[in-house]
Amino acid sequence: MTSVDALPDDALSLKQLLLARTEELLAARAQVASGEALIAHLKLQIEKFRRDKFGQRSERSSQLVDQLELQLEELEAAATEDDLAAEQAAATQVSAFTRQRPARKPFPEQLPRERRIVPGPAACSCCGSTRLSKLGEAITETLEVIPRQWKVIQHVREKFSCRDCESIDQAPAPFHVVPRGWAGPNLLAMILFEKYGQHQPLNRQAERYAREGVPLSLSTLADQVGTCCTVLRPIHHRFVAHVLAAERLHGDDTTVPVLAKGKTILGRCWTYVRDDRPFGGLAPPAAVYFYSRDRAGEHPQQHLARWSGILQADAYSGYGKLYDVERAAGPIFEAACWAHARRKFFELADIAAAARRKARRNAPAVISPIALEAVQRIDVLFKIERTINALPAEQRLTVRREQSAPLVLELEAWMREERRKLSRHSDVAGPIDYMLKRWASFARFLEDGRICLSNNAAERALRGLALGRKAWLFAGSDRGGQRAAFFYSLIHTCRLNDVDPQAWLADVLARIADHPANRIDELLPWHWRPRQLVAAAA
């Protein structure tokens, strides 16, 4: 720190000293901001690697990556702002500060390149000679985007008259998905995917299209959605048949606010997911959704009326009649979700949440040692499951009988012993009773290698719908809820099969009219090949 006596007396020297100190401060601030951004970047990468390798670490980690990405976004913006401020104020007395940025990946090779050549010097800058020889070139790539372009395609059908019989011939009109077809398949696919895949209501789409110079009314866009729903119904029927042909399903439901007579009611959206990949199954994954006005048990009973097998779901009482051993369509065996049971214990053993409450000076949450031990015991089972993921069912079952079965027996004995010591009013008594009353369903994974330890496949299928509720707020009617369930089935199944939903919708809408009905399976996402690839192969 500079003492008062050491400061210069004249104003000019004081200004120069103040400027130098300001430059140093800005450079230091930029360096700190850069370090924080780099730390946030590394934390995000570590968390992503952990999730890819080990899966979820805890209940709150489902949102951790999103929070880290948002934090990184803000820190990067602040670091860049401070970096530019330091550069603008830099003087000869202050050494230049170079921000340490994470290495940027090269742009994808499939993107088209446009070369813009900057003219070189016509004469040597040193001696003025014009005898210059090219040694090479330096290329700097900048990513740019071309604004969306709209165009009108005119289908011209020429007429011809016969000079012999005077008859008039003309080629038949091309097929359009929508009657009087003013909308092309790519536009229809974009409207559908924006509404059900990106959760953008039609009124917001209409506003954006109008700003781009293409006014489309809300009713006009709604007509296209209804028509496409009718056109794609055969595809949806095949989805339902494929899912209900599985021997094991994941089932779950969530709320859907629905507008009804000036108010909103809570409807339900049900999903059933077929995903045989955890036990090495060859059947492609798929998901179907159904809408209902309430959560009555008759709805899942109707959805699965002709199905029998293993149902992985939560302990919803509406599934009760499905588990009747004398059921006409055959028995359905319940496989309980260990992640759901673990969540009940985790809420009583969340040390991090208790620390946050203490930091906010709220009433401290009591951390149950019994709940904490239950979470640790269940986590060992999940750790074993991660080692056998995607193995054949026989190998999974062998490992479970050798490693998991003794742990499950110890867990049951420990829970029953601890439950005898607890009062019925104890917070941890509820989660223990929840598991012990359904212990046969929880232990069923030890008898069948196809069963998963959790019902996360169904919960992931409903995650997009839960996020979409924040955008569209509510469905307009019961029919709107049914259409939403219809298109959610198509879009989520495409995602499960690593297929671009919008590209698939555009290609199927363009082809389905003249496609043979007995070959409709060729248009399913796991068999689908774009038209240009089919033409090239032919």
N, C-alpha and C positions, 0 to 999 in steps of 0.2 A: 504494500500500500504506500502511495506517495504521500509524504508529510506536507503540511501547509507551507513550511519554509522552503521546501524544494521546488515548489511551483514557480514558474516564470511570472514576471511582473507585467509584461506587456500583453495586450489583448490578443495579438496575432499568434503568439506562442501558445497562449492558453487555448485558443481555438484549434490549433494543430494538435495539441496534446489531447484535447477532448475528442477530436475526430479519430485519432489513433486508438484511444480507449474504446470508442464506440465500435470501431472496426473489429477490435479484438473480441468485444462482447458478442457481436453478431456472429463472428466465426465460431466462438465457443458454443453459442446457442445452436447454430446449425449442426455442429458436431454432436452435441447431445441429442438433438432431434433425430439425426441420422442413426445414432446408436440405438435409440428407442425403436425406430422403425425396423432396424435390422434384427433386434431382439424379438420383436413381434412377429417378423417374418419367420424366424427360426422356430419360435414356439408353434406357429401355425403348421409348419412342415412336420415338426415332431408329432403333433397331435394327429395329423392326417396319416402319417406312417403308423402310429400306434393303432388307429382305427382300422387301417387296411390290414394290419397283421393280427391284431388281437380282438378287434371288434370294440363294442362299447365298454368303457372302463367303469362307468357309473351312470346313474339315472340322469344326472345333470349334464353329462358329456354329450347328449344328443344335440344340445344347443351350443356347445363350447366352440365348435369349429365356426359356426355362424358369428358368434361373438368375437372370436379372434380375427376373422376376416374383416368385420366392421371396424375393429380397433386398428388393424393394419391399414385399412383405407384412410382413416383419419390421421394416423401417424405419418403415413407416406405423404399425404397432402401437406401436413404441417412441416415436415422435413424439407420438402421441395420449396415451400414458401420461405423458410428460414435460409435455405441454401442460396436462393436467388437474392435475398436481401443482403447476405454477406458478400456475394459477388459484386453487387452494385455499389457497395460501400467500401470495397477493397482498395487499399492504397499501397504504395511501394514499401511502407514500413511493416505491413502485415503479410506474412507468407500466405500463399493461396491455399484454401482448404478444399480437398477433394473428397467428396462424399462416397462412402463405400456402399454401393448398391448391390443387391443380389444379381447374379448373372442372368441376363434376359435370354430366353430361348429364341432361336431363329424362327422366322415366320414360316407357316406351313408351305411345303413345296407345291401343293396343288393350287395355291392362289396365283392368279395371273400376274405377271410382272409388266409394268410399263416403264420403258427406258426414257428418261428425260436427260439428254446430254447437255451439260453446261459447257459452252464454248471455251476452249483453252486460250491461252495467251497467243497473240499473233507475233510477238517479238519477245526476245529475252529481256527479262526485267533487270538483268545485271549489265549487259553490254549493248543491248538494243538490236542484236542480230536477229534476222528473220529465218535463219537456217535452224529450224527446230525439228527434232526427231521424237516421235512418241515412244515412251518407255512402258507405258501401262496405263491403268486407270484405277481409281479408288471409287468404290460403290458404297453409298449410304442408303439403306432401305428405310422407307417411311410407310407405315400402314395407313391406308386411306379407305374410306367407304363411299360408295356411290349411292345417293339417295334413291329410294324405291321409285321405280319407273312403272307407270301405268300405260297400257296400250289397248287398243280395240282391234280385235281380229275379225276381219271380214271374210266370211265363207261365201265365195262367189261360185254359183252353180250356173254354168252356161246352158242355154237352150239350143237345141238343134232340130231342124225340121227335115223330114225325109222328102226328097224330090220325086220319089216314085209314088208313095202312098199318102204324102202330105201329113203324116203323123208327127207329133212333137215329142222329142225325148229330152230328158233332163236327169242328171244324177240325183239320187235321193238325198234328202237333207241329212246332215251329220247329226249324230246323237248328242243330246245335251242332257246333263244330269237333271237340271231344273226345266220344267216345261217352258217352251219359248226361249230357252237357254240363253239368257243374257250374261250369265256368270260362268267363267271357265273353271275347270277343276282345281287349278292352283289357287284361284281366289277363294273358292269354297273351302279348300283345305286350310287356307290361312284363317278364314273366319272361324271355322270350327276349332282349330288348334288354339287360337288366341282366346276363345271363349272358355274352352274346357281344359286346355293344357296350360295356358298362361293366366287363366282366371281374369280375363278382361271382358266385362259385360259388353253387350252389343251397343249400348248407348255411347260408351267410351270409344269403341271402335268407329262408330259413325262420326263422332266428333273429329277423330284423327284423320279419317279419310276425307272429310270435308276440308280440313286444313291443307291437305295435299291436292286439292282441286277436284276431288271426285265425290260429289254429294250423294250419299246413299242413305235413305231413310231407315229408321229403326224397324219399321214393319217389313220393309223389303229384305233386310238382313234376316229377320226372324223367319220369313218365308223360306229362305235358303236352308236354314237350320232344320226346319221341319221336313223339307223335301229330302235332304241328305239322310235324315234319320230313317225315312222310309226306304230309300235306295240301299242303305247299308244294313238293313235288317237281316238279310240272309247271312251276312258275315257274323253278325252278333249271335245268331242262332248256332252257328258252328262253334263260336267261343263257349257258349253255355254248354253245348254237348261235350266239348273237349274237357272243360273243367269238371263236369259231373261224371266223367268217365274215370276220374282219379280214384285211387284206393285210399288216399289221405288228403284232407283239405284243411286249410287254415280259415277260420271264420272270425269275423269281428264286425262291429257296427259303430257309428258315430252319429251325432246330431246334425240335422240340416234345418236351419230356420226357414220357414215357408210362410209367405204372405197369405193371410186369410181374413177377408172382410175387415180391412183396415188395421189389422194387427198381425203379429207373427206367431206361429205355433212351431213346436219342435217336432219335425219329422225325423225319420231315421234313414240312414244309408247303410246297407248291409254289403259286405264284400266276402267273397269266397275265392281263395287263392290256391292254385295248383302249382307247386314248386317242388319238383323231385330232385333238384340239383344237390341238396345237402346229402342225399344218400346215393349219389351217382346215377340217378335215373336218367333215361334218355328222352323222356317225354318233354316237350317244350313247356316252359312256364306260361301261365295265363291267369287272368283275374276277371271276375265278373262282379258287377254291382247291381243291387236292387234298391228301389226306394219304397218306403212305406210311410203312412201318415203318423204312425205311432210305433211303440216298441212291443206290441203284443207278441206273445209266443207263437201265434198262428203264422206269422210271416216266415220265420226260419223253417217251420214245419212244412209250409207250402213250398219254399225254395228247394228243400231237400226231400220232398215227398217220395221220390223214386230212387233215392241214393242211399247207399249203405257203405260203411267203411270206418275210417278213423277221423274224427273231427277234433282238431286242436283249436280250443277257444277258451274264453274265460268262464267263470262260474255263473253265467246268466241263467236264471231259472227257466227262461223261455225255451231253452234247449232240452229241458227235462224229458218231454215226451219222445224226443228223438232217441234217447238212450234206453227206451223200453225194449227189453229182450224179445218180447212177443210182437214187435212191430212188423207189419205186413211186408214192407219192402226189404226187410232184413235189419239186423242190428247195426247201430252206430255206436262205436266205442269212444268214450271221452278221453282225451289226452290233455291234461291240465298244463298251464303255462307257468314254468318256474320263474320266468322274468316278472310276471305279474305278481306272484307270491313274494318274490324278493323285494319288489318295490314297496310292499307294505312294511317290511322290516327296515328297509333303507330309510324310509321317512322318519323312523324313530332312532336311527343311528347316523344321521347325516351330520358329521362333525363340522364340515365346512359351513353348512347352513346355520348351525348353532353359533359358530364364530362370527358370521355376518350379523346375526341378531345381536350379539354382544357388542359388536362394533357400532351398531346403530342405537345402542343403549335401550334395546327392547327387552322384554322379559326373556330371560335365557331359556332355551329349550332343553329339556331333560334328555340326555343321551342314554338310551337303554343298553346296558352291557349284554343283555340276552339278545336283543335285536342285532347288535353289532356282531356277536358271535354267529348268529344265524346267517347274516350276510356273508361272513367269511367262509362258512361251511358251504354255502350255495355257490360262492365264487369258485371254489375248487372244482365243483361239478362242471361249471361252464368252461373252466380251463381245460378239462379233459375233452369236452365237446369240440373245442377249437382244434384239437390235434387230429380229430377224426372227421372233420367236415369234408364233404364230397367223396368220402370213401364208400364202397359198396355197403349195403345194409348188413350183410353177414359179418364183415370186418368190424363195423361199428358196434354190432351187438356183442361180438367177442370182447372188444375192449371194455365195453360197459359192464359186462359181467365180471371181468377181472378187476377193474379199477373203480367203477362208479357204484356197483352194487354194495360193497362193504360200507362205503361212505353214506349211502342212502339209509342202510340199516342203522348205522350209528346216529344219523341225524334224526330218524324217527324215534329211537329210544331216548335220545337227549331231549327232544321236544316234549315227549310224554312225561318225562321226569320233571322238566322245568314247569310244565303246565300244572302239575299237581301242587306245586309250591305257590302258584299265582292265584290272586283273587280274580273273580270274574270281571271286576271293574278295572283291572290292569290294562294299560294301553297295548302291551305286547301280547295279551291273551287273545285278542281278536285275530291277528295274523297267524298265531299258532293254531287256533281252532279252524281257521280257513283251510289250512293245509291238512290237518289231521282228519277232518271230516271227508276229505277228498283224496286221501292218501293213495288209494288204488289207482286213481287217475294220474296222480303225480308220478307214481312208480311204474306206470305202463311203458315208459321209454326203455326200461330194462328188459322188456319182453319182445320188443319190435325195433329193429334197427332203422326203420323208416321214419320213426317219430322224432321230431325235433324237440329240443329241451324248452324252446320258447315259441311263442306265437308272433314273433316279430315280423314275419312275412305279411301277415294281415295288417298289423299296425303300420308297417311301411306303406301298404297300399292305401291306407286312409290318411296318410300324412299330407299328401297334396290337397285332398279335399279340405282338411282342417286349415291349411294355409289359404286356400281359396275363399273360405268364408269371410276372411278379413277384407277381401276385395269386392265380392258381389253381395255381401251382407245377408241376403236371403234369396231363396228361389221364388219365382213369381207365382207358382201354383203347383199342385200335385203333378200335373203333366210336365211341368218344367223340371221337377225333381226326377221324374222317370227318364226324361231325355238326358238329364245330366248323368244319371247312372249308366245310361246306354253308352254315351260317348266316353265316360271314364273307363268303361270296360275296354273299349278299343284303344284308347291312348295309353293306359297303363300296361296293357299287354304288349304293345309295341315297345315300351321302355324296358319291360322285363326281358325282351328278346333282342335288345340293343339295336332297335330299328327306329329311325327318325319318324315320329308319328305324322308330322306334316307331310313329308315326302311320301309316306305310305298312303295317307288319305288322298293326296292329289293323284297318285298313280291308280289307285283302286277306283276312284270316282271316274277317271277317264276310261277305264277298261271294263267296268262291271256290266255295262249294258249289253255288249256283244260277246261277253265271256260265257262259255257253256256252263249251264247250271250244274252239270255232273262233274265239273272241274273247279268248283268254287273253292276247294281247299288250296288250290294254287295261289290264291290271293291272301291266305292267312299269313300273318307276319313271319312265322317261322319257315314258311315255304316261299315267301314272296321274293320275286326278282323284278327290278324295275324294267319297264317296257323296253328301254334302249338296250339293256343287257340281253333280253329275250330276242330282240331283233338281230343283235350282233351274233348271237349263238346260232340263229337260224341261217 
